[in-house]
Structures are given as C-alpha cells and as structure tokens.
Amino acid sequence: VQLWDDDSTRVSAHCWETAKAQPTAKRMAHTLLLGLFSVDVVLKSNLTGGVNKVNPFAERRQPLDPKKLKALLKAVVQQNPGAKIPDIRKAINKRICELRHQEKKKTMDS
C-alpha cells in the first residue's frame, strides 16, 4: 500500500491493515514506523538527526527519511483526524527510544 506519492512510502497490505486497526493514532504511528523503516535504520536514527542529548560524545544519529516520515504523519492524521502531528512525532521518538532500550538490554543479556 502506497502511503504517499512515491514508491519509497509503501508498506505491506498486512502492515497497513494492522496500523488502521490500532486503537490510537500513536499506536498506528508505531506500526507504520516499522513498516516503513527497518529496525536497523530505526535504531541508528531519530526524527531529525543530531547529537545524542544524553551523551553528546555518542555517535550522531541520522534523521529518518523525511519523505517516509511525512507520509507516515499524513497517513496517521488522515485516519485519525483529531490527531496532532507534534503528538505523533513525540510518540515516534518515544518508540525509537524504547526499541533502543530493548536492543541494549538484549545485547547485555547475551
């Protein structure tokens, strides 16, 4: 399913149906995040790129692809008209942090 006007904004039909079935805009955004971006890309990125706020000496994060991010935000707002883009962006950043934490814990447990 194409979310926006270029081929880089495609998700599987299963991902799209799962995203639309989510009870909130934030949960829909979480689902689409991993439909548009690989876990590896998400773990190395954040919304806008930039310096790690916790550790300024850590490796600089790459921004998520702006076209894909825009498509994700528009799709979520279209399906959830009351949703606010800043809230969705915050939810995406939070999900990225959760995924990083899970990955770090998995690595430490190994």
Buried (B, 14 or more C-beta within 10 A) or exposed (E): BEBBEEEEBBBEEEBBEBBBEBEEBBBBBBBBBBBBBEEEBBBBBBBEEEEEEEEEEEEEBEEBBEBBBBBBBBBBBEBBEEBEEEBBBBBBBEBBEEBBEEBEEEEEEE
